């Protein structure tokens, strides 16, 4: 059995889809984010992406 620390050092072997906010009011709107994984900037979204843009999330999941 592995400890939690060992899992954090193991590289993922599958594709990972990440979503990032396209609008963050604290940064006064649009921000440029460098996604290290396969990342998608979700337009007109903030912190709660699946609740704010469910149509976009479902579409991207089908494409992924």
PDB file of N, CA, C and O in Angstrom:
ATOM      1  N   UNK A   1       0.841  -1.180   0.000  1.00  0.00           N
ATOM      2  CA  UNK A   1       0.000   0.000   0.000  1.00  0.00           C
ATOM      3  C   UNK A   1       0.888   1.246   0.000  1.00  0.00           C
ATOM      4  O   UNK A   1       1.876   1.327   0.730  1.00  0.00           O
ATOM      5  N   UNK A   2       0.513   2.203  -0.830  1.00  0.00           N
ATOM      6  CA  UNK A   2       1.301   3.432  -0.946  1.00  0.00           C
ATOM      7  C   UNK A   2       0.799   4.490   0.024  1.00  0.00           C
ATOM      8  O   UNK A   2      -0.387   4.563   0.348  1.00  0.00           O
ATOM      9  N   UNK A   3       1.724   5.288   0.466  1.00  0.00           N
ATOM     10  CA  UNK A   3       1.324   6.421   1.292  1.00  0.00           C
ATOM     11  C   UNK A   3       0.878   7.560   0.377  1.00  0.00           C
ATOM     12  O   UNK A   3       1.137   7.530  -0.826  1.00  0.00           O
ATOM     13  N   UNK A   4       0.231   8.527   0.925  1.00  0.00           N
ATOM     14  CA  UNK A   4      -0.227   9.678   0.147  1.00  0.00           C
ATOM     15  C   UNK A   4       0.958  10.397  -0.504  1.00  0.00           C
ATOM     16  O   UNK A   4       0.833  10.887  -1.626  1.00  0.00           O
ATOM     17  N   UNK A   5       2.088  10.467   0.169  1.00  0.00           N
ATOM     18  CA  UNK A   5       3.261  11.136  -0.379  1.00  0.00           C
ATOM     19  C   UNK A   5       3.748  10.454  -1.645  1.00  0.00           C
ATOM     20  O   UNK A   5       4.176  11.131  -2.581  1.00  0.00           O
ATOM     21  N   UNK A   6       3.695   9.146  -1.696  1.00  0.00           N
ATOM     22  CA  UNK A   6       4.132   8.438  -2.895  1.00  0.00           C
ATOM     23  C   UNK A   6       3.246   8.746  -4.088  1.00  0.00           C
ATOM     24  O   UNK A   6       3.745   8.870  -5.206  1.00  0.00           O
ATOM     25  N   UNK A   7       1.938   8.872  -3.876  1.00  0.00           N
ATOM     26  CA  UNK A   7       1.030   9.198  -4.968  1.00  0.00           C
ATOM     27  C   UNK A   7       1.316  10.583  -5.533  1.00  0.00           C
ATOM     28  O   UNK A   7       1.187  10.792  -6.739  1.00  0.00           O
ATOM     29  N   UNK A   8       1.692  11.510  -4.703  1.00  0.00           N
ATOM     30  CA  UNK A   8       1.946  12.864  -5.182  1.00  0.00           C
ATOM     31  C   UNK A   8       3.189  12.943  -6.057  1.00  0.00           C
ATOM     32  O   UNK A   8       3.370  13.927  -6.775  1.00  0.00           O
ATOM     33  N   UNK A   9       4.035  11.945  -6.014  1.00  0.00           N
ATOM     34  CA  UNK A   9       5.252  11.933  -6.823  1.00  0.00           C
ATOM     35  C   UNK A   9       5.118  11.076  -8.080  1.00  0.00           C
ATOM     36  O   UNK A   9       6.054  10.992  -8.875  1.00  0.00           O
ATOM     37  N   UNK A  10       3.966  10.444  -8.263  1.00  0.00           N
ATOM     38  CA  UNK A  10       3.729   9.586  -9.413  1.00  0.00           C
ATOM     39  C   UNK A  10       3.118  10.396 -10.544  1.00  0.00           C
ATOM     40  O   UNK A  10       2.122  11.091 -10.342  1.00  0.00           O
ATOM     41  N   UNK A  11       3.709  10.314 -11.742  1.00  0.00           N
ATOM     42  CA  UNK A  11       3.180  11.022 -12.891  1.00  0.00           C
ATOM     43  C   UNK A  11       1.931  10.320 -13.408  1.00  0.00           C
ATOM     44  O   UNK A  11       1.837   9.092 -13.404  1.00  0.00           O
ATOM     45  N   UNK A  12       0.980  11.128 -13.850  1.00  0.00           N
ATOM     46  CA  UNK A  12      -0.237  10.572 -14.423  1.00  0.00           C
ATOM     47  C   UNK A  12       0.067  10.020 -15.815  1.00  0.00           C
ATOM     48  O   UNK A  12       0.848  10.612 -16.561  1.00  0.00           O
ATOM     49  N   UNK A  13      -0.533   8.914 -16.158  1.00  0.00           N
ATOM     50  CA  UNK A  13      -0.278   8.290 -17.462  1.00  0.00           C
ATOM     51  C   UNK A  13      -1.443   8.493 -18.429  1.00  0.00           C
ATOM     52  O   UNK A  13      -1.394   8.015 -19.562  1.00  0.00           O
ATOM     53  N   UNK A  14      -2.483   9.192 -17.996  1.00  0.00           N
ATOM     54  CA  UNK A  14      -3.632   9.443 -18.854  1.00  0.00           C
ATOM     55  C   UNK A  14      -3.756  10.936 -19.127  1.00  0.00           C
ATOM     56  O   UNK A  14      -3.173  11.760 -18.423  1.00  0.00           O
ATOM     57  N   UNK A  15      -4.525  11.270 -20.160  1.00  0.00           N
ATOM     58  CA  UNK A  15      -4.782  12.667 -20.456  1.00  0.00           C
ATOM     59  C   UNK A  15      -5.619  13.278 -19.341  1.00  0.00           C
ATOM     60  O   UNK A  15      -6.475  12.613 -18.758  1.00  0.00           O
ATOM     61  N   UNK A  16      -5.366  14.537 -19.053  1.00  0.00           N
ATOM     62  CA  UNK A  16      -6.111  15.248 -18.020  1.00  0.00           C
ATOM     63  C   UNK A  16      -6.653  16.523 -18.646  1.00  0.00           C
ATOM     64  O   UNK A  16      -5.908  17.296 -19.248  1.00  0.00           O
ATOM     65  N   UNK A  17      -7.939  16.735 -18.502  1.00  0.00           N
ATOM     66  CA  UNK A  17      -8.580  17.934 -19.031  1.00  0.00           C
ATOM     67  C   UNK A  17      -8.796  18.907 -17.873  1.00  0.00           C
ATOM     68  O   UNK A  17      -9.373  18.546 -16.847  1.00  0.00           O
ATOM     69  N   UNK A  18      -8.330  20.131 -18.045  1.00  0.00           N
ATOM     70  CA  UNK A  18      -8.512  21.142 -17.003  1.00  0.00           C
ATOM     71  C   UNK A  18      -9.291  22.324 -17.569  1.00  0.00           C
ATOM     72  O   UNK A  18      -9.166  22.662 -18.746  1.00  0.00           O
ATOM     73  N   UNK A  19     -10.080  22.933 -16.727  1.00  0.00           N
ATOM     74  CA  UNK A  19     -10.818  24.135 -17.097  1.00  0.00           C
ATOM     75  C   UNK A  19     -10.339  25.279 -16.230  1.00  0.00           C
ATOM     76  O   UNK A  19     -10.088  25.106 -15.038  1.00  0.00           O
ATOM     77  N   UNK A  20     -10.213  26.445 -16.834  1.00  0.00           N
ATOM     78  CA  UNK A  20      -9.823  27.632 -16.098  1.00  0.00           C
ATOM     79  C   UNK A  20     -10.784  28.769 -16.389  1.00  0.00           C
ATOM     80  O   UNK A  20     -11.332  28.870 -17.487  1.00  0.00           O
ATOM     81  N   UNK A  21     -10.978  29.606 -15.416  1.00  0.00           N
ATOM     82  CA  UNK A  21     -11.907  30.726 -15.551  1.00  0.00           C
ATOM     83  C   UNK A  21     -11.450  31.681 -16.638  1.00  0.00           C
ATOM     84  O   UNK A  21     -10.262  31.975 -16.762  1.00  0.00           O
ATOM     85  N   UNK A  22     -12.394  32.158 -17.415  1.00  0.00           N
ATOM     86  CA  UNK A  22     -12.102  33.140 -18.444  1.00  0.00           C
ATOM     87  C   UNK A  22     -12.318  34.554 -17.968  1.00  0.00           C
ATOM     88  O   UNK A  22     -11.921  35.510 -18.634  1.00  0.00           O
ATOM     89  N   UNK A  23     -12.949  34.690 -16.814  1.00  0.00           N
ATOM     90  CA  UNK A  23     -13.211  36.012 -16.259  1.00  0.00           C
ATOM     91  C   UNK A  23     -13.059  35.948 -14.751  1.00  0.00           C
ATOM     92  O   UNK A  23     -13.789  35.219 -14.079  1.00  0.00           O
ATOM     93  N   UNK A  24     -12.125  36.698 -14.224  1.00  0.00           N
ATOM     94  CA  UNK A  24     -11.893  36.712 -12.782  1.00  0.00           C
ATOM     95  C   UNK A  24     -11.994  38.164 -12.298  1.00  0.00           C
ATOM     96  O   UNK A  24     -11.084  38.960 -12.528  1.00  0.00           O
ATOM     97  N   UNK A  25     -13.094  38.504 -11.634  1.00  0.00           N
ATOM     98  CA  UNK A  25     -13.296  39.894 -11.210  1.00  0.00           C
ATOM     99  C   UNK A  25     -12.153  40.455 -10.371  1.00  0.00           C
ATOM    100  O   UNK A  25     -11.845  41.643 -10.469  1.00  0.00           O
ATOM    101  N   UNK A  26     -11.525  39.629  -9.556  1.00  0.00           N
ATOM    102  CA  UNK A  26     -10.422  40.120  -8.720  1.00  0.00           C
ATOM    103  C   UNK A  26      -9.262  40.636  -9.563  1.00  0.00           C
ATOM    104  O   UNK A  26      -8.496  41.490  -9.116  1.00  0.00           O
ATOM    105  N   UNK A  27      -9.130  40.113 -10.793  1.00  0.00           N
ATOM    106  CA  UNK A  27      -8.086  40.573 -11.707  1.00  0.00           C
ATOM    107  C   UNK A  27      -8.639  41.542 -12.742  1.00  0.00           C
ATOM    108  O   UNK A  27      -8.000  41.816 -13.758  1.00  0.00           O
ATOM    109  N   UNK A  28      -9.827  42.053 -12.476  1.00  0.00           N
ATOM    110  CA  UNK A  28     -10.516  43.024 -13.338  1.00  0.00           C
ATOM    111  C   UNK A  28     -10.815  42.463 -14.726  1.00  0.00           C
ATOM    112  O   UNK A  28     -10.675  43.160 -15.731  1.00  0.00           O
ATOM    113  N   UNK A  29     -11.225  41.208 -14.770  1.00  0.00           N
ATOM    114  CA  UNK A  29     -11.674  40.658 -16.044  1.00  0.00           C
ATOM    115  C   UNK A  29     -10.811  39.534 -16.571  1.00  0.00           C
ATOM    116  O   UNK A  29     -10.331  38.686 -15.820  1.00  0.00           O
ATOM    117  N   UNK A  30     -10.623  39.546 -17.890  1.00  0.00           N
ATOM    118  CA  UNK A  30      -9.880  38.480 -18.553  1.00  0.00           C
ATOM    119  C   UNK A  30      -8.441  38.427 -18.064  1.00  0.00           C
ATOM    120  O   UNK A  30      -7.806  39.454 -17.826  1.00  0.00           O
ATOM    121  N   UNK A  31      -7.950  37.217 -17.922  1.00  0.00           N
ATOM    122  CA  UNK A  31      -6.574  37.000 -17.497  1.00  0.00           C
ATOM    123  C   UNK A  31      -5.916  36.006 -18.441  1.00  0.00           C
ATOM    124  O   UNK A  31      -6.590  35.203 -19.086  1.00  0.00           O
ATOM    125  N   UNK A  32      -4.624  36.069 -18.514  1.00  0.00           N
ATOM    126  CA  UNK A  32      -3.864  35.099 -19.296  1.00  0.00           C
ATOM    127  C   UNK A  32      -3.333  34.061 -18.322  1.00  0.00           C
ATOM    128  O   UNK A  32      -2.599  34.382 -17.388  1.00  0.00           O
ATOM    129  N   UNK A  33      -3.715  32.810 -18.554  1.00  0.00           N
ATOM    130  CA  UNK A  33      -3.301  31.730 -17.669  1.00  0.00           C
ATOM    131  C   UNK A  33      -2.520  30.713 -18.487  1.00  0.00           C
ATOM    132  O   UNK A  33      -2.956  30.312 -19.567  1.00  0.00           O
ATOM    133  N   UNK A  34      -1.378  30.299 -17.980  1.00  0.00           N
ATOM    134  CA  UNK A  34      -0.572  29.294 -18.649  1.00  0.00           C
ATOM    135  C   UNK A  34      -0.930  27.921 -18.083  1.00  0.00           C
ATOM    136  O   UNK A  34      -0.543  27.585 -16.964  1.00  0.00           O
ATOM    137  N   UNK A  35      -1.669  27.132 -18.860  1.00  0.00           N
ATOM    138  CA  UNK A  35      -2.077  25.810 -18.402  1.00  0.00           C
ATOM    139  C   UNK A  35      -0.999  24.796 -18.758  1.00  0.00           C
ATOM    140  O   UNK A  35      -0.622  24.669 -19.923  1.00  0.00           O
ATOM    141  N   UNK A  36      -0.502  24.077 -17.761  1.00  0.00           N
ATOM    142  CA  UNK A  36       0.532  23.075 -17.977  1.00  0.00           C
ATOM    143  C   UNK A  36      -0.046  21.796 -18.566  1.00  0.00           C
ATOM    144  O   UNK A  36       0.668  21.036 -19.220  1.00  0.00           O
ATOM    145  N   UNK A  37      -1.315  21.555 -18.342  1.00  0.00           N
ATOM    146  CA  UNK A  37      -1.976  20.369 -18.863  1.00  0.00           C
ATOM    147  C   UNK A  37      -2.805  20.782 -20.069  1.00  0.00           C
ATOM    148  O   UNK A  37      -2.670  21.900 -20.567  1.00  0.00           O
ATOM    149  N   UNK A  38      -3.651  19.894 -20.533  1.00  0.00           N
ATOM    150  CA  UNK A  38      -4.548  20.240 -21.623  1.00  0.00           C
ATOM    151  C   UNK A  38      -5.627  21.122 -21.030  1.00  0.00           C
ATOM    152  O   UNK A  38      -6.640  20.630 -20.534  1.00  0.00           O
ATOM    153  N   UNK A  39      -5.412  22.408 -21.083  1.00  0.00           N
ATOM    154  CA  UNK A  39      -6.303  23.330 -20.406  1.00  0.00           C
ATOM    155  C   UNK A  39      -7.152  24.124 -21.359  1.00  0.00           C
ATOM    156  O   UNK A  39      -6.731  24.460 -22.466  1.00  0.00           O
ATOM    157  N   UNK A  40      -8.343  24.415 -20.921  1.00  0.00           N
ATOM    158  CA  UNK A  40      -9.289  25.197 -21.696  1.00  0.00           C
ATOM    159  C   UNK A  40      -9.722  26.387 -20.865  1.00  0.00           C
ATOM    160  O   UNK A  40     -10.162  26.243 -19.725  1.00  0.00           O
ATOM    161  N   UNK A  41      -9.592  27.560 -21.453  1.00  0.00           N
ATOM    162  CA  UNK A  41     -10.074  28.778 -20.811  1.00  0.00           C
ATOM    163  C   UNK A  41     -11.557  28.905 -21.135  1.00  0.00           C
ATOM    164  O   UNK A  41     -11.936  28.960 -22.304  1.00  0.00           O
ATOM    165  N   UNK A  42     -12.382  28.950 -20.118  1.00  0.00           N
ATOM    166  CA  UNK A  42     -13.830  28.977 -20.301  1.00  0.00           C
ATOM    167  C   UNK A  42     -14.292  30.429 -20.314  1.00  0.00           C
ATOM    168  O   UNK A  42     -14.204  31.121 -19.299  1.00  0.00           O
ATOM    169  N   UNK A  43     -14.787  30.893 -21.468  1.00  0.00           N
ATOM    170  CA  UNK A  43     -15.221  32.286 -21.552  1.00  0.00           C
ATOM    171  C   UNK A  43     -16.410  32.575 -20.639  1.00  0.00           C
ATOM    172  O   UNK A  43     -17.256  31.712 -20.403  1.00  0.00           O
ATOM    173  N   UNK A  44     -16.455  33.782 -20.142  1.00  0.00           N
ATOM    174  CA  UNK A  44     -17.555  34.263 -19.296  1.00  0.00           C
ATOM    175  C   UNK A  44     -17.796  33.370 -18.087  1.00  0.00           C
ATOM    176  O   UNK A  44     -18.939  33.100 -17.719  1.00  0.00           O
ATOM    177  N   UNK A  45     -16.714  32.919 -17.478  1.00  0.00           N
ATOM    178  CA  UNK A  45     -16.833  32.081 -16.291  1.00  0.00           C
ATOM    179  C   UNK A  45     -15.919  32.595 -15.202  1.00  0.00           C
ATOM    180  O   UNK A  45     -14.978  33.349 -15.451  1.00  0.00           O
ATOM    181  N   UNK A  46     -16.219  32.169 -13.995  1.00  0.00           N
ATOM    182  CA  UNK A  46     -15.404  32.539 -12.850  1.00  0.00           C
ATOM    183  C   UNK A  46     -15.003  31.299 -12.080  1.00  0.00           C
ATOM    184  O   UNK A  46     -14.455  30.354 -12.647  1.00  0.00           O
ATOM    185  N   UNK A  47     -15.276  31.306 -10.802  1.00  0.00           N
ATOM    186  CA  UNK A  47     -14.826  30.229  -9.931  1.00  0.00           C
ATOM    187  C   UNK A  47     -15.647  28.946 -10.059  1.00  0.00           C
ATOM    188  O   UNK A  47     -15.097  27.856  -9.902  1.00  0.00           O
ATOM    189  N   UNK A  48     -16.928  29.043 -10.336  1.00  0.00           N
ATOM    190  CA  UNK A  48     -17.830  27.880 -10.378  1.00  0.00           C
ATOM    191  C   UNK A  48     -18.162  27.523 -11.822  1.00  0.00           C
ATOM    192  O   UNK A  48     -19.314  27.647 -12.236  1.00  0.00           O
ATOM    193  N   UNK A  49     -17.197  27.092 -12.573  1.00  0.00           N
ATOM    194  CA  UNK A  49     -17.331  26.871 -14.012  1.00  0.00           C
ATOM    195  C   UNK A  49     -18.485  25.926 -14.379  1.00  0.00           C
ATOM    196  O   UNK A  49     -19.302  26.300 -15.221  1.00  0.00           O
ATOM    197  N   UNK A  50     -18.600  24.718 -13.792  1.00  0.00           N
ATOM    198  CA  UNK A  50     -19.698  23.826 -14.198  1.00  0.00           C
ATOM    199  C   UNK A  50     -21.090  24.404 -13.943  1.00  0.00           C
ATOM    200  O   UNK A  50     -22.039  24.085 -14.659  1.00  0.00           O
ATOM    201  N   UNK A  51     -21.207  25.245 -12.934  1.00  0.00           N
ATOM    202  CA  UNK A  51     -22.502  25.852 -12.644  1.00  0.00           C
ATOM    203  C   UNK A  51     -22.763  27.083 -13.500  1.00  0.00           C
ATOM    204  O   UNK A  51     -23.910  27.380 -13.836  1.00  0.00           O
ATOM    205  N   UNK A  52     -21.705  27.794 -13.851  1.00  0.00           N
ATOM    206  CA  UNK A  52     -21.850  29.009 -14.643  1.00  0.00           C
ATOM    207  C   UNK A  52     -21.980  28.720 -16.134  1.00  0.00           C
ATOM    208  O   UNK A  52     -22.701  29.423 -16.842  1.00  0.00           O
ATOM    209  N   UNK A  53     -21.284  27.684 -16.617  1.00  0.00           N
ATOM    210  CA  UNK A  53     -21.272  27.362 -18.050  1.00  0.00           C
ATOM    211  C   UNK A  53     -21.441  25.862 -18.306  1.00  0.00           C
ATOM    212  O   UNK A  53     -20.585  25.254 -18.948  1.00  0.00           O
ATOM    213  N   UNK A  54     -22.528  25.253 -17.817  1.00  0.00           N
ATOM    214  CA  UNK A  54     -22.699  23.812 -17.993  1.00  0.00           C
ATOM    215  C   UNK A  54     -22.711  23.388 -19.453  1.00  0.00           C
ATOM    216  O   UNK A  54     -22.208  22.316 -19.792  1.00  0.00           O
ATOM    217  N   UNK A  55     -23.287  24.225 -20.330  1.00  0.00           N
ATOM    218  CA  UNK A  55     -23.320  23.906 -21.753  1.00  0.00           C
ATOM    219  C   UNK A  55     -21.911  23.761 -22.318  1.00  0.00           C
ATOM    220  O   UNK A  55     -21.635  22.827 -23.070  1.00  0.00           O
ATOM    221  N   UNK A  56     -21.033  24.670 -21.963  1.00  0.00           N
ATOM    222  CA  UNK A  56     -19.651  24.653 -22.449  1.00  0.00           C
ATOM    223  C   UNK A  56     -18.898  23.447 -21.903  1.00  0.00           C
ATOM    224  O   UNK A  56     -18.174  22.779 -22.642  1.00  0.00           O
ATOM    225  N   UNK A  57     -19.065  23.167 -20.623  1.00  0.00           N
ATOM    226  CA  UNK A  57     -18.366  22.043 -19.985  1.00  0.00           C
ATOM    227  C   UNK A  57     -18.782  20.720 -20.621  1.00  0.00           C
ATOM    228  O   UNK A  57     -17.926  19.895 -20.943  1.00  0.00           O
ATOM    229  N   UNK A  58     -20.071  20.510 -20.803  1.00  0.00           N
ATOM    230  CA  UNK A  58     -20.556  19.262 -21.403  1.00  0.00           C
ATOM    231  C   UNK A  58     -20.018  19.118 -22.825  1.00  0.00           C
ATOM    232  O   UNK A  58     -19.574  18.037 -23.211  1.00  0.00           O
ATOM    233  N   UNK A  59     -20.053  20.182 -23.594  1.00  0.00           N
ATOM    234  CA  UNK A  59     -19.533  20.143 -24.962  1.00  0.00           C
ATOM    235  C   UNK A  59     -18.051  19.765 -24.984  1.00  0.00           C
ATOM    236  O   UNK A  59     -17.634  18.941 -25.798  1.00  0.00           O
ATOM    237  N   UNK A  60     -17.262  20.358 -24.103  1.00  0.00           N
ATOM    238  CA  UNK A  60     -15.832  20.067 -24.069  1.00  0.00           C
ATOM    239  C   UNK A  60     -15.551  18.645 -23.597  1.00  0.00           C
ATOM    240  O   UNK A  60     -14.613  18.007 -24.076  1.00  0.00           O
ATOM    241  N   UNK A  61     -16.354  18.145 -22.662  1.00  0.00           N
ATOM    242  CA  UNK A  61     -16.173  16.767 -22.200  1.00  0.00           C
ATOM    243  C   UNK A  61     -16.455  15.785 -23.325  1.00  0.00           C
ATOM    244  O   UNK A  61     -15.739  14.793 -23.464  1.00  0.00           O
ATOM    245  N   UNK A  62     -17.482  16.037 -24.133  1.00  0.00           N
ATOM    246  CA  UNK A  62     -17.760  15.160 -25.276  1.00  0.00           C
ATOM    247  C   UNK A  62     -16.613  15.200 -26.276  1.00  0.00           C
ATOM    248  O   UNK A  62     -16.249  14.162 -26.828  1.00  0.00           O
ATOM    249  N   UNK A  63     -16.037  16.368 -26.521  1.00  0.00           N
ATOM    250  CA  UNK A  63     -14.912  16.484 -27.447  1.00  0.00           C
ATOM    251  C   UNK A  63     -13.661  15.813 -26.919  1.00  0.00           C
ATOM    252  O   UNK A  63     -12.874  15.265 -27.691  1.00  0.00           O
ATOM    253  N   UNK A  64     -13.471  15.852 -25.620  1.00  0.00           N
ATOM    254  CA  UNK A  64     -12.290  15.263 -24.985  1.00  0.00           C
ATOM    255  C   UNK A  64     -12.326  13.746 -25.087  1.00  0.00           C
ATOM    256  O   UNK A  64     -11.413  13.073 -24.609  1.00  0.00           O
TER     257      UNK A  64
END
